[in-house]
Amino acid sequence: RALRTGTIGRFSAISGTVTRTSDVRPELLVGSFRCKKCGLVAPDIPQQYHLTRPPLCRNPRCQNRNPSEFHLEIGGSGTNRAQDDEENPNSGGGGGSEFVDWQRLRVQENADEIPP
């Protein structure tokens, strides 16, 4: 009952009974996209609630301006970008995309905490 909009984005401790859960699902935080035309990777494109592709290719020779012509790079952790760049010179320095798991929970107040 004491949760207000000021607590959004902050950790909060609550107690209650979980009445419903959803499946655990992945959410894309940061995406790396490969241009279908030239193969250059556009790394570290921040995502905000929906799939955000690059608006155009950074390769001056390609100039692809069609967002649907970019594929999401799922593989590669980005932990060894120097080695990735050596193996694929067109990689553009991009690692993989970064995902987090999320799950929706429905919580009900404990019966003994409900005011009369």
C-alpha positions in Angstrom: 0.0 0.0 0.0 2.9 2.3 0.5 4.4 1.8 -3.0 4.2 5.1 -4.9 5.6 6.3 -8.3 8.8 7.5 -6.5 9.8 3.9 -6.0 9.9 3.1 -9.7 13.4 2.0 -10.8 14.5 1.3 -7.3 14.8 -1.9 -5.3 12.0 -2.3 -2.8 11.2 -5.0 -0.3 7.7 -6.3 -0.1 6.0 -9.3 1.4 3.0 -11.2 0.1 1.8 -14.3 -1.7 2.7 -14.8 -5.3 -0.6 -15.7 -7.0 0.5 -15.9 -10.7 3.8 -16.0 -12.6 4.6 -15.7 -16.3 7.3 -17.6 -18.2 10.8 -16.3 -18.0 11.4 -14.3 -21.2 14.5 -12.7 -22.7 14.6 -8.9 -23.3 17.2 -7.3 -25.6 19.1 -4.5 -23.8 21.8 -3.7 -26.3 21.8 -5.0 -29.9 24.5 -5.5 -32.5 23.2 -5.5 -36.0 24.9 -6.8 -39.3 24.1 -5.0 -42.6 22.8 -7.5 -45.1 24.5 -5.6 -48.0 28.1 -5.2 -46.9 28.4 -7.2 -43.7 29.5 -4.4 -41.4 28.4 -4.7 -37.8 26.7 -1.8 -36.0 27.5 -2.5 -32.4 25.9 -1.5 -29.1 22.6 -0.1 -30.3 20.6 0.7 -27.1 17.1 -0.8 -27.1 14.0 0.8 -25.5 10.9 -1.4 -25.2 11.0 -2.4 -28.9 13.5 -3.6 -31.5 15.5 -0.5 -32.6 17.6 -1.2 -35.7 20.3 1.3 -37.0 18.8 3.9 -39.4 21.6 3.6 -41.9 24.9 1.7 -42.4 28.1 3.4 -41.3 30.0 2.0 -44.3 30.4 5.0 -46.6 30.4 2.8 -49.7 27.2 0.9 -48.7 24.9 3.7 -47.3 22.1 1.2 -46.7 19.2 3.2 -45.3 16.7 0.4 -44.9 16.3 -0.6 -41.3 14.9 -4.0 -42.3 18.2 -4.8 -44.1 20.0 -5.3 -40.7 20.1 -8.7 -38.9 20.4 -9.0 -35.1 23.8 -10.6 -34.1 22.9 -13.0 -31.3 26.2 -15.0 -31.0 29.4 -13.7 -29.5 29.7 -12.4 -26.0 31.8 -9.4 -26.8 34.4 -10.4 -24.2 37.2 -10.8 -26.7 36.5 -8.1 -29.3 40.1 -7.9 -30.5 40.1 -11.6 -31.5 36.7 -11.3 -33.1 37.9 -8.3 -35.2 41.0 -10.3 -36.3 38.9 -13.3 -37.4 36.4 -11.0 -39.2 37.7 -7.7 -40.4 34.2 -6.6 -41.4 32.9 -7.0 -37.9 33.2 -3.3 -37.1 34.2 -4.1 -33.5 30.8 -5.4 -32.5 30.3 -8.1 -29.9 27.1 -9.9 -29.5 23.8 -8.6 -28.3 23.0 -8.4 -24.6 19.9 -9.9 -23.2 18.4 -10.1 -19.7 15.7 -12.4 -18.3 12.5 -11.0 -17.0 9.3 -12.4 -15.4 6.0 -10.9 -14.4 4.7 -11.8 -10.9 1.3 -11.1 -9.4 1.6 -10.6 -5.7 -1.3 -10.5 -3.2 -1.2 -8.9 0.3 -0.8 -11.3 3.2 -4.1 -11.8 5.0 -2.7 -10.7 8.3 -1.5 -7.4 6.9 -4.8 -6.2 5.5 -6.2 -3.3 7.6 -9.7 -3.8 9.1 
